[in-house]
Amino acid sequence: MVARIRTSIGNEPVIAAALTIAAVGAAAILGALVFQYGFGLQPCPLCLQQRWPYYLTIPLALLVALAARRQAPRRALVGGLVVIALVLLWGAGLSVYHAGVEWGWWEGPQDCAGPVTSLGAGGNLLQQMQKVRVVRCDEAAWRLLGLSLAGWNVLIALGLAAVAVAGVVTKR
């Protein structure tokens, strides 16, 4: 029993890191959904791509936390956190790219004019097309303290990658 308690204490940094990543990642996705459905800020294709790393890391972080709680080998836990850190760094890179497109530092992808979701059923096609709102990747829909949502996502993803690395290097 004492050995099991010691091992559990040894895994606390991994559990804390994994649960932090899952919680903050879920909050980031929830925030994006609130902006989309609560405030009507429709995401562009690059915005949607920036959600992918969270869709991957949230369940992986929960699996790492569960594995750490069940005394999985340290190598597996470290491997899981390293994968999480790499995926989040990829997400930060996507966000830097998108923020650069918004600031006009480089061109965005050609398909970044926003999807045409539905033109409705029947009726006057010209009137329906005039109501379609195109979401562009090179225009920030919202800014706080000079940063767009893509800019804030850079900070969140880098912060969570740092949490994953801290979970790997912290002994207790």
CNS distance restraints for C-alpha pairs under 8 A (distance, minus, plus):
assign (resid   1 and name CA) (resid   5 and name CA) 6.39 0.50 0.50
assign (resid   2 and name CA) (resid   6 and name CA) 6.25 0.50 0.50
assign (resid   3 and name CA) (resid   7 and name CA) 6.19 0.50 0.50
assign (resid   4 and name CA) (resid   8 and name CA) 6.14 0.50 0.50
assign (resid   5 and name CA) (resid   9 and name CA) 6.21 0.50 0.50
assign (resid   6 and name CA) (resid  10 and name CA) 6.22 0.50 0.50
assign (resid   7 and name CA) (resid  11 and name CA) 6.43 0.50 0.50
assign (resid   7 and name CA) (resid  71 and name CA) 6.98 0.50 0.50
assign (resid   8 and name CA) (resid  12 and name CA) 6.51 0.50 0.50
assign (resid   8 and name CA) (resid  68 and name CA) 7.71 0.50 0.50
assign (resid   8 and name CA) (resid  69 and name CA) 6.64 0.50 0.50
assign (resid   8 and name CA) (resid  71 and name CA) 6.86 0.50 0.50
assign (resid   9 and name CA) (resid 172 and name CA) 7.28 0.50 0.50
assign (resid  10 and name CA) (resid 171 and name CA) 6.63 0.50 0.50
assign (resid  10 and name CA) (resid 172 and name CA) 5.92 0.50 0.50
assign (resid  11 and name CA) (resid  15 and name CA) 6.23 0.50 0.50
assign (resid  11 and name CA) (resid  68 and name CA) 5.87 0.50 0.50
assign (resid  11 and name CA) (resid  69 and name CA) 7.28 0.50 0.50
assign (resid  11 and name CA) (resid  71 and name CA) 7.70 0.50 0.50
assign (resid  11 and name CA) (resid 172 and name CA) 7.66 0.50 0.50
assign (resid  12 and name CA) (resid  16 and name CA) 5.93 0.50 0.50
assign (resid  12 and name CA) (resid  68 and name CA) 8.00 0.50 0.50
assign (resid  12 and name CA) (resid 172 and name CA) 6.78 0.50 0.50
assign (resid  13 and name CA) (resid  17 and name CA) 5.96 0.50 0.50
assign (resid  13 and name CA) (resid 166 and name CA) 7.87 0.50 0.50
assign (resid  13 and name CA) (resid 167 and name CA) 5.17 0.50 0.50
assign (resid  13 and name CA) (resid 168 and name CA) 7.84 0.50 0.50
assign (resid  13 and name CA) (resid 170 and name CA) 6.27 0.50 0.50
assign (resid  13 and name CA) (resid 171 and name CA) 7.00 0.50 0.50
assign (resid  13 and name CA) (resid 172 and name CA) 6.01 0.50 0.50
assign (resid  14 and name CA) (resid  18 and name CA) 6.02 0.50 0.50
assign (resid  14 and name CA) (resid  64 and name CA) 7.78 0.50 0.50
assign (resid  14 and name CA) (resid  65 and name CA) 6.85 0.50 0.50
assign (resid  14 and name CA) (resid  68 and name CA) 6.80 0.50 0.50
assign (resid  14 and name CA) (resid  77 and name CA) 7.28 0.50 0.50
assign (resid  14 and name CA) (resid  81 and name CA) 7.99 0.50 0.50
assign (resid  14 and name CA) (resid 167 and name CA) 4.72 0.50 0.50
assign (resid  14 and name CA) (resid 168 and name CA) 6.74 0.50 0.50
assign (resid  15 and name CA) (resid  19 and name CA) 6.03 0.50 0.50
assign (resid  15 and name CA) (resid  64 and name CA) 7.34 0.50 0.50
assign (resid  15 and name CA) (resid  65 and name CA) 4.64 0.50 0.50
assign (resid  15 and name CA) (resid  66 and name CA) 7.81 0.50 0.50
assign (resid  15 and name CA) (resid  68 and name CA) 6.18 0.50 0.50
assign (resid  15 and name CA) (resid  69 and name CA) 7.14 0.50 0.50
assign (resid  15 and name CA) (resid 167 and name CA) 7.90 0.50 0.50
assign (resid  16 and name CA) (resid  20 and name CA) 6.00 0.50 0.50
assign (resid  16 and name CA) (resid  65 and name CA) 7.76 0.50 0.50
assign (resid  16 and name CA) (resid 167 and name CA) 7.48 0.50 0.50
assign (resid  17 and name CA) (resid  21 and name CA) 6.15 0.50 0.50
assign (resid  17 and name CA) (resid 163 and name CA) 5.71 0.50 0.50
assign (resid  17 and name CA) (resid 164 and name CA) 5.83 0.50 0.50
assign (resid  17 and name CA) (resid 166 and name CA) 7.34 0.50 0.50
assign (resid  17 and name CA) (resid 167 and name CA) 5.17 0.50 0.50
assign (resid  18 and name CA) (resid  22 and name CA) 6.21 0.50 0.50
assign (resid  18 and name CA) (resid  61 and name CA) 4.70 0.50 0.50
assign (resid  18 and name CA) (resid  62 and name CA) 6.42 0.50 0.50
assign (resid  18 and name CA) (resid  64 and name CA) 6.34 0.50 0.50
assign (resid  18 and name CA) (resid  65 and name CA) 5.44 0.50 0.50
assign (resid  18 and name CA) (resid  81 and name CA) 7.50 0.50 0.50
assign (resid  18 and name CA) (resid 164 and name CA) 7.05 0.50 0.50
assign (resid  18 and name CA) (resid 167 and name CA) 7.67 0.50 0.50
assign (resid  19 and name CA) (resid  23 and name CA) 6.01 0.50 0.50
assign (resid  19 and name CA) (resid  61 and name CA) 6.59 0.50 0.50
assign (resid  19 and name CA) (resid  62 and name CA) 6.53 0.50 0.50
assign (resid  19 and name CA) (resid  65 and name CA) 6.44 0.50 0.50
assign (resid  20 and name CA) (resid  24 and name CA) 5.95 0.50 0.50
assign (resid  20 and name CA) (resid 163 and name CA) 7.76 0.50 0.50
assign (resid  21 and name CA) (resid  25 and name CA) 5.69 0.50 0.50
assign (resid  21 and name CA) (resid  57 and name CA) 7.69 0.50 0.50
assign (resid  21 and name CA) (resid  58 and name CA) 6.86 0.50 0.50
assign (resid  21 and name CA) (resid  61 and name CA) 6.47 0.50 0.50
assign (resid  21 and name CA) (resid 160 and name CA) 5.85 0.50 0.50
assign (resid  21 and name CA) (resid 163 and name CA) 7.22 0.50 0.50
assign (resid  21 and name CA) (resid 164 and name CA) 7.44 0.50 0.50
assign (resid  22 and name CA) (resid  26 and name CA) 5.98 0.50 0.50
assign (resid  22 and name CA) (resid  57 and name CA) 7.17 0.50 0.50
assign (resid  22 and name CA) (resid  58 and name CA) 4.53 0.50 0.50
assign (resid  22 and name CA) (resid  59 and name CA) 7.24 0.50 0.50
assign (resid  22 and name CA) (resid  61 and name CA) 5.65 0.50 0.50
assign (resid  22 and name CA) (resid  62 and name CA) 6.38 0.50 0.50
assign (resid  23 and name CA) (resid  27 and name CA) 6.16 0.50 0.50
assign (resid  23 and name CA) (resid  58 and name CA) 7.79 0.50 0.50
assign (resid  24 and name CA) (resid  28 and name CA) 6.14 0.50 0.50
assign (resid  24 and name CA) (resid 160 and name CA) 7.86 0.50 0.50
assign (resid  25 and name CA) (resid  29 and name CA) 6.35 0.50 0.50
assign (resid  25 and name CA) (resid  54 and name CA) 5.71 0.50 0.50
assign (resid  25 and name CA) (resid  57 and name CA) 7.71 0.50 0.50
assign (resid  25 and name CA) (resid  58 and name CA) 6.18 0.50 0.50
assign (resid  26 and name CA) (resid  30 and name CA) 6.00 0.50 0.50
assign (resid  26 and name CA) (resid  54 and name CA) 7.46 0.50 0.50
assign (resid  26 and name CA) (resid  58 and name CA) 6.83 0.50 0.50
assign (resid  27 and name CA) (resid  31 and name CA) 5.93 0.50 0.50
assign (resid  28 and name CA) (resid  32 and name CA) 6.23 0.50 0.50
assign (resid  29 and name CA) (resid  33 and name CA) 6.23 0.50 0.50
assign (resid  29 and name CA) (resid  51 and name CA) 6.87 0.50 0.50
assign (resid  29 and name CA) (resid  54 and name CA) 7.26 0.50 0.50
assign (resid  30 and name CA) (resid  34 and name CA) 6.15 0.50 0.50
assign (resid  31 and name CA) (resid  35 and name CA) 6.24 0.50 0.50
assign (resid  32 and name CA) (resid  36 and name CA) 6.14 0.50 0.50
assign (resid  33 and name CA) (resid  37 and name CA) 5.81 0.50 0.50
assign (resid  33 and name CA) (resid  38 and name CA) 7.39 0.50 0.50
assign (resid  34 and name CA) (resid  38 and name CA) 4.69 0.50 0.50
assign (resid  34 and name CA) (resid  39 and name CA) 6.61 0.50 0.50
assign (resid  35 and name CA) (resid  39 and name CA) 4.93 0.50 0.50
assign (resid  35 and name CA) (resid  40 and name CA) 6.38 0.50 0.50
assign (resid  35 and name CA) (resid  41 and name CA) 5.59 0.50 0.50
assign (resid  35 and name CA) (resid  42 and name CA) 7.85 0.50 0.50
assign (resid  36 and name CA) (resid  40 and name CA) 5.01 0.50 0.50
assign (resid  36 and name CA) (resid  41 and name CA) 4.67 0.50 0.50
assign (resid  36 and name CA) (resid  42 and name CA) 5.17 0.50 0.50
assign (resid  36 and name CA) (resid  43 and name CA) 6.74 0.50 0.50
assign (resid  37 and name CA) (resid  41 and name CA) 7.30 0.50 0.50
assign (resid  37 and name CA) (resid  42 and name CA) 7.89 0.50 0.50
assign (resid  41 and name CA) (resid 141 and name CA) 6.79 0.50 0.50
assign (resid  42 and name CA) (resid 135 and name CA) 6.68 0.50 0.50
assign (resid  43 and name CA) (resid  47 and name CA) 5.34 0.50 0.50
assign (resid  43 and name CA) (resid  48 and name CA) 6.29 0.50 0.50
assign (resid  43 and name CA) (resid 135 and name CA) 6.83 0.50 0.50
assign (resid  44 and name CA) (resid  48 and name CA) 6.47 0.50 0.50
assign (resid  44 and name CA) (resid 112 and name CA) 6.78 0.50 0.50
assign (resid  44 and name CA) (resid 113 and name CA) 7.36 0.50 0.50
assign (resid  44 and name CA) (resid 114 and name CA) 5.42 0.50 0.50
assign (resid  44 and name CA) (resid 115 and name CA) 7.89 0.50 0.50
assign (resid  44 and name CA) (resid 135 and name CA) 5.44 0.50 0.50
assign (resid  44 and name CA) (resid 136 and name CA) 5.99 0.50 0.50
assign (resid  44 and name CA) (resid 137 and name CA) 5.55 0.50 0.50
assign (resid  45 and name CA) (resid  49 and name CA) 6.32 0.50 0.50
assign (resid  45 and name CA) (resid 111 and name CA) 7.99 0.50 0.50
assign (resid  45 and name CA) (resid 112 and name CA) 6.02 0.50 0.50
assign (resid  45 and name CA) (resid 114 and name CA) 6.40 0.50 0.50
assign (resid  45 and name CA) (resid 115 and name CA) 7.89 0.50 0.50
assign (resid  45 and name CA) (resid 137 and name CA) 7.19 0.50 0.50
assign (resid  46 and name CA) (resid  50 and name CA) 6.31 0.50 0.50
assign (resid  46 and name CA) (resid  94 and name CA) 7.78 0.50 0.50
assign (resid  46 and name CA) (resid  98 and name CA) 6.44 0.50 0.50
assign (resid  46 and name CA) (resid 112 and name CA) 7.33 0.50 0.50
assign (resid  46 and name CA) (resid 137 and name CA) 6.55 0.50 0.50
assign (resid  47 and name CA) (resid  51 and name CA) 6.99 0.50 0.50
assign (resid  47 and name CA) (resid  98 and name CA) 7.82 0.50 0.50
assign (resid  47 and name CA) (resid 137 and name CA) 7.82 0.50 0.50
assign (resid  47 and name CA) (resid 150 and name CA) 7.32 0.50 0.50
assign (resid  48 and name CA) (resid  52 and name CA) 7.29 0.50 0.50
assign (resid  49 and name CA) (resid  94 and name CA) 7.68 0.50 0.50
assign (resid  50 and name CA) (resid  54 and name CA) 7.95 0.50 0.50
assign (resid  50 and name CA) (resid  91 and name CA) 5.91 0.50 0.50
assign (resid  50 and name CA) (resid  94 and name CA) 6.21 0.50 0.50
assign (resid  50 and name CA) (resid  95 and name CA) 6.43 0.50 0.50
assign (resid  51 and name CA) (resid  55 and name CA) 6.40 0.50 0.50
assign (resid  51 and name CA) (resid  91 and name CA) 7.95 0.50 0.50
assign (resid  52 and name CA) (resid  56 and name CA) 6.35 0.50 0.50
assign (resid  52 and name CA) (resid  91 and name CA) 7.71 0.50 0.50
assign (resid  53 and name CA) (resid  57 and name CA) 5.99 0.50 0.50
assign (resid  53 and name CA) (resid  87 and name CA) 5.79 0.50 0.50
assign (resid  53 and name CA) (resid  88 and name CA) 5.98 0.50 0.50
assign (resid  53 and name CA) (resid  90 and name CA) 7.45 0.50 0.50
assign (resid  53 and name CA) (resid  91 and name CA) 5.54 0.50 0.50
assign (resid  54 and name CA) (resid  58 and name CA) 5.68 0.50 0.50
assign (resid  54 and name CA) (resid  88 and name CA) 7.66 0.50 0.50
assign (resid  55 and name CA) (resid  59 and name CA) 7.26 0.50 0.50
assign (resid  56 and name CA) (resid  60 and name CA) 6.44 0.50 0.50
assign (resid  56 and name CA) (resid  87 and name CA) 7.81 0.50 0.50
assign (resid  57 and name CA) (resid  61 and name CA) 5.71 0.50 0.50
assign (resid  57 and name CA) (resid  84 and name CA) 5.65 0.50 0.50
assign (resid  57 and name CA) (resid  87 and name CA) 7.18 0.50 0.50
assign (resid  57 and name CA) (resid  88 and name CA) 7.60 0.50 0.50
assign (resid  58 and name CA) (resid  62 and name CA) 6.37 0.50 0.50
assign (resid  59 and name CA) (resid  63 and name CA) 6.22 0.50 0.50
assign (resid  60 and name CA) (resid  64 and name CA) 6.18 0.50 0.50
assign (resid  60 and name CA) (resid  80 and name CA) 7.27 0.50 0.50
assign (resid  60 and name CA) (resid  84 and name CA) 7.30 0.50 0.50
assign (resid  61 and name CA) (resid  65 and name CA) 6.17 0.50 0.50
assign (resid  61 and name CA) (resid  80 and name CA) 7.63 0.50 0.50
assign (resid  61 and name CA) (resid  81 and name CA) 7.50 0.50 0.50
assign (resid  61 and name CA) (resid  84 and name CA) 7.24 0.50 0.50
assign (resid  62 and name CA) (resid  66 and name CA) 6.15 0.50 0.50
assign (resid  63 and name CA) (resid  67 and name CA) 5.97 0.50 0.50
assign (resid  64 and name CA) (resid  68 and name CA) 6.02 0.50 0.50
assign (resid  64 and name CA) (resid  77 and name CA) 6.00 0.50 0.50
assign (resid  64 and name CA) (resid  80 and name CA) 6.19 0.50 0.50
assign (resid  64 and name CA) (resid  81 and name CA) 7.40 0.50 0.50
assign (resid  65 and name CA) (resid  69 and name CA) 6.16 0.50 0.50
assign (resid  66 and name CA) (resid  70 and name CA) 6.25 0.50 0.50
assign (resid  67 and name CA) (resid  71 and name CA) 6.29 0.50 0.50
assign (resid  67 and name CA) (resid  72 and name CA) 5.19 0.50 0.50
assign (resid  67 and name CA) (resid  77 and name CA) 7.20 0.50 0.50
assign (resid  68 and name CA) (resid  72 and name CA) 5.47 0.50 0.50
assign (resid  68 and name CA) (resid  77 and name CA) 6.59 0.50 0.50
assign (resid  72 and name CA) (resid  76 and name CA) 6.78 0.50 0.50
assign (resid  72 and name CA) (resid  77 and name CA) 6.94 0.50 0.50
assign (resid  73 and name CA) (resid  77 and name CA) 6.64 0.50 0.50
assign (resid  74 and name CA) (resid  78 and name CA) 6.05 0.50 0.50
assign (resid  75 and name CA) (resid  79 and name CA) 6.00 0.50 0.50
assign (resid  76 and name CA) (resid  80 and name CA) 6.16 0.50 0.50
assign (resid  77 and name CA) (resid  81 and name CA) 6.32 0.50 0.50
assign (resid  78 and name CA) (resid  82 and name CA) 6.05 0.50 0.50
assign (resid  78 and name CA) (resid 168 and name CA) 5.62 0.50 0.50
assign (resid  79 and name CA) (resid  83 and name CA) 6.18 0.50 0.50
assign (resid  80 and name CA) (resid  84 and name CA) 6.22 0.50 0.50
assign (resid  81 and name CA) (resid  85 and name CA) 6.09 0.50 0.50
assign (resid  81 and name CA) (resid 164 and name CA) 5.34 0.50 0.50
assign (resid  81 and name CA) (resid 165 and name CA) 7.02 0.50 0.50
assign (resid  81 and name CA) (resid 167 and name CA) 7.25 0.50 0.50
assign (resid  81 and name CA) (resid 168 and name CA) 6.72 0.50 0.50
assign (resid  82 and name CA) (resid  86 and name CA) 6.19 0.50 0.50
assign (resid  82 and name CA) (resid 164 and name CA) 6.92 0.50 0.50
assign (resid  82 and name CA) (resid 165 and name CA) 6.99 0.50 0.50
assign (resid  82 and name CA) (resid 168 and name CA) 7.67 0.50 0.50
assign (resid  83 and name CA) (resid  87 and name CA) 6.16 0.50 0.50
assign (resid  84 and name CA) (resid  88 and name CA) 6.13 0.50 0.50
assign (resid  84 and name CA) (resid 161 and name CA) 7.12 0.50 0.50
assign (resid  84 and name CA) (resid 164 and name CA) 6.76 0.50 0.50
assign (resid  85 and name CA) (resid  89 and name CA) 6.13 0.50 0.50
assign (resid  85 and name CA) (resid 160 and name CA) 7.40 0.50 0.50
assign (resid  85 and name CA) (resid 161 and name CA) 4.35 0.50 0.50
assign (resid  85 and name CA) (resid 162 and name CA) 7.29 0.50 0.50
assign (resid  85 and name CA) (resid 164 and name CA) 5.55 0.50 0.50
assign (resid  85 and name CA) (resid 165 and name CA) 6.67 0.50 0.50
assign (resid  86 and name CA) (resid  90 and name CA) 6.23 0.50 0.50
assign (resid  86 and name CA) (resid 161 and name CA) 7.32 0.50 0.50
assign (resid  87 and name CA) (resid  91 and name CA) 6.27 0.50 0.50
assign (resid  88 and name CA) (resid  92 and name CA) 6.13 0.50 0.50
assign (resid  88 and name CA) (resid 157 and name CA) 5.33 0.50 0.50
assign (resid  88 and name CA) (resid 158 and name CA) 6.84 0.50 0.50
assign (resid  88 and name CA) (resid 160 and name CA) 7.01 0.50 0.50
assign (resid  88 and name CA) (resid 161 and name CA) 5.57 0.50 0.50
assign (resid  89 and name CA) (resid  93 and name CA) 6.16 0.50 0.50
assign (resid  89 and name CA) (resid 157 and name CA) 6.64 0.50 0.50
assign (resid  89 and name CA) (resid 158 and name CA) 6.37 0.50 0.50
assign (resid  89 and name CA) (resid 161 and name CA) 6.40 0.50 0.50
assign (resid  90 and name CA) (resid  94 and name CA) 6.31 0.50 0.50
assign (resid  91 and name CA) (resid  95 and name CA) 6.24 0.50 0.50
assign (resid  91 and name CA) (resid 154 and name CA) 7.60 0.50 0.50
assign (resid  91 and name CA) (resid 157 and name CA) 6.36 0.50 0.50
assign (resid  92 and name CA) (resid  96 and name CA) 6.13 0.50 0.50
assign (resid  92 and name CA) (resid 153 and name CA) 6.91 0.50 0.50
assign (resid  92 and name CA) (resid 154 and name CA) 4.64 0.50 0.50
assign (resid  92 and name CA) (resid 155 and name CA) 7.55 0.50 0.50
assign (resid  92 and name CA) (resid 157 and name CA) 5.27 0.50 0.50
assign (resid  92 and name CA) (resid 158 and name CA) 6.12 0.50 0.50
assign (resid  93 and name CA) (resid  97 and name CA) 6.17 0.50 0.50
assign (resid  93 and name CA) (resid 154 and name CA) 7.45 0.50 0.50
assign (resid  94 and name CA) (resid  98 and name CA) 6.22 0.50 0.50
assign (resid  95 and name CA) (resid  99 and name CA) 6.01 0.50 0.50
assign (resid  95 and name CA) (resid 150 and name CA) 5.08 0.50 0.50
assign (resid  95 and name CA) (resid 151 and name CA) 6.51 0.50 0.50
assign (resid  95 and name CA) (resid 153 and name CA) 6.19 0.50 0.50
assign (resid  95 and name CA) (resid 154 and name CA) 5.35 0.50 0.50
assign (resid  96 and name CA) (resid 100 and name CA) 6.04 0.50 0.50
assign (resid  96 and name CA) (resid 150 and name CA) 7.17 0.50 0.50
assign (resid  96 and name CA) (resid 151 and name CA) 6.85 0.50 0.50
assign (resid  96 and name CA) (resid 154 and name CA) 6.22 0.50 0.50
assign (resid  97 and name CA) (resid 101 and name CA) 6.30 0.50 0.50
assign (resid  98 and name CA) (resid 102 and name CA) 6.28 0.50 0.50
assign (resid  98 and name CA) (resid 108 and name CA) 7.55 0.50 0.50
assign (resid  98 and name CA) (resid 137 and name CA) 7.21 0.50 0.50
assign (resid  98 and name CA) (resid 138 and name CA) 7.80 0.50 0.50
assign (resid  98 and name CA) (resid 150 and name CA) 6.22 0.50 0.50
assign (resid  99 and name CA) (resid 103 and name CA) 6.21 0.50 0.50
assign (resid  99 and name CA) (resid 148 and name CA) 7.23 0.50 0.50
assign (resid  99 and name CA) (resid 150 and name CA) 5.45 0.50 0.50
assign (resid  99 and name CA) (resid 151 and name CA) 5.69 0.50 0.50
assign (resid 100 and name CA) (resid 104 and name CA) 6.05 0.50 0.50
assign (resid 100 and name CA) (resid 105 and name CA) 5.06 0.50 0.50
assign (resid 100 and name CA) (resid 106 and name CA) 6.18 0.50 0.50
assign (resid 101 and name CA) (resid 105 and name CA) 5.93 0.50 0.50
assign (resid 101 and name CA) (resid 106 and name CA) 5.43 0.50 0.50
assign (resid 101 and name CA) (resid 107 and name CA) 5.79 0.50 0.50
assign (resid 101 and name CA) (resid 108 and name CA) 5.44 0.50 0.50
assign (resid 101 and name CA) (resid 137 and name CA) 7.01 0.50 0.50
assign (resid 101 and name CA) (resid 138 and name CA) 5.25 0.50 0.50
assign (resid 102 and name CA) (resid 137 and name CA) 6.64 0.50 0.50
assign (resid 102 and name CA) (resid 138 and name CA) 4.12 0.50 0.50
assign (resid 102 and name CA) (resid 139 and name CA) 5.40 0.50 0.50
assign (resid 102 and name CA) (resid 140 and name CA) 6.00 0.50 0.50
assign (resid 103 and name CA) (resid 138 and name CA) 7.32 0.50 0.50
assign (resid 104 and name CA) (resid 138 and name CA) 7.13 0.50 0.50
assign (resid 108 and name CA) (resid 112 and name CA) 6.73 0.50 0.50
assign (resid 108 and name CA) (resid 137 and name CA) 7.04 0.50 0.50
assign (resid 108 and name CA) (resid 138 and name CA) 7.01 0.50 0.50
assign (resid 112 and name CA) (resid 136 and name CA) 6.02 0.50 0.50
assign (resid 112 and name CA) (resid 137 and name CA) 5.56 0.50 0.50
assign (resid 113 and name CA) (resid 134 and name CA) 6.24 0.50 0.50
assign (resid 113 and name CA) (resid 135 and name CA) 5.87 0.50 0.50
assign (resid 113 and name CA) (resid 136 and name CA) 4.63 0.50 0.50
assign (resid 113 and name CA) (resid 137 and name CA) 6.64 0.50 0.50
assign (resid 114 and name CA) (resid 134 and name CA) 5.31 0.50 0.50
assign (resid 114 and name CA) (resid 135 and name CA) 4.60 0.50 0.50
assign (resid 114 and name CA) (resid 136 and name CA) 5.78 0.50 0.50
assign (resid 114 and name CA) (resid 137 and name CA) 7.72 0.50 0.50
assign (resid 115 and name CA) (resid 134 and name CA) 7.16 0.50 0.50
assign (resid 115 and name CA) (resid 135 and name CA) 7.61 0.50 0.50
assign (resid 116 and name CA) (resid 132 and name CA) 7.22 0.50 0.50
assign (resid 116 and name CA) (resid 134 and name CA) 7.45 0.50 0.50
assign (resid 119 and name CA) (resid 125 and name CA) 7.37 0.50 0.50
assign (resid 119 and name CA) (resid 128 and name CA) 5.77 0.50 0.50
assign (resid 119 and name CA) (resid 129 and name CA) 6.65 0.50 0.50
assign (resid 119 and name CA) (resid 132 and name CA) 7.66 0.50 0.50
assign (resid 120 and name CA) (resid 128 and name CA) 7.22 0.50 0.50
assign (resid 123 and name CA) (resid 128 and name CA) 7.96 0.50 0.50
assign (resid 124 and name CA) (resid 128 and name CA) 6.42 0.50 0.50
assign (resid 125 and name CA) (resid 129 and name CA) 6.07 0.50 0.50
assign (resid 126 and name CA) (resid 130 and name CA) 6.28 0.50 0.50
assign (resid 127 and name CA) (resid 131 and name CA) 6.66 0.50 0.50
assign (resid 128 and name CA) (resid 132 and name CA) 6.79 0.50 0.50
assign (resid 140 and name CA) (resid 148 and name CA) 5.87 0.50 0.50
assign (resid 140 and name CA) (resid 149 and name CA) 7.67 0.50 0.50
assign (resid 141 and name CA) (resid 148 and name CA) 7.49 0.50 0.50
assign (resid 142 and name CA) (resid 148 and name CA) 5.73 0.50 0.50
assign (resid 142 and name CA) (resid 149 and name CA) 6.79 0.50 0.50
assign (resid 143 and name CA) (resid 147 and name CA) 5.14 0.50 0.50
assign (resid 143 and name CA) (resid 148 and name CA) 4.30 0.50 0.50
assign (resid 143 and name CA) (resid 149 and name CA) 6.74 0.50 0.50
assign (resid 144 and name CA) (resid 148 and name CA) 6.52 0.50 0.50
assign (resid 147 and name CA) (resid 151 and name CA) 5.13 0.50 0.50
assign (resid 147 and name CA) (resid 152 and name CA) 6.21 0.50 0.50
assign (resid 148 and name CA) (resid 152 and name CA) 6.32 0.50 0.50
assign (resid 149 and name CA) (resid 153 and name CA) 6.05 0.50 0.50
assign (resid 150 and name CA) (resid 154 and name CA) 6.42 0.50 0.50
assign (resid 151 and name CA) (resid 155 and name CA) 6.88 0.50 0.50
assign (resid 152 and name CA) (resid 156 and name CA) 6.33 0.50 0.50
assign (resid 153 and name CA) (resid 157 and name CA) 5.92 0.50 0.50
assign (resid 154 and name CA) (resid 158 and name CA) 6.08 0.50 0.50
assign (resid 155 and name CA) (resid 159 and name CA) 5.94 0.50 0.50
assign (resid 156 and name CA) (resid 160 and name CA) 6.15 0.50 0.50
assign (resid 157 and name CA) (resid 161 and name CA) 6.11 0.50 0.50
assign (resid 158 and name CA) (resid 162 and name CA) 6.19 0.50 0.50
assign (resid 159 and name CA) (resid 163 and name CA) 6.32 0.50 0.50
assign (resid 160 and name CA) (resid 164 and name CA) 6.27 0.50 0.50
assign (resid 161 and name CA) (resid 165 and name CA) 6.32 0.50 0.50
assign (resid 162 and name CA) (resid 166 and name CA) 6.04 0.50 0.50
assign (resid 163 and name CA) (resid 167 and name CA) 6.15 0.50 0.50
assign (resid 164 and name CA) (resid 168 and name CA) 6.51 0.50 0.50
assign (resid 165 and name CA) (resid 169 and name CA) 6.33 0.50 0.50
assign (resid 166 and name CA) (resid 170 and name CA) 5.67 0.50 0.50
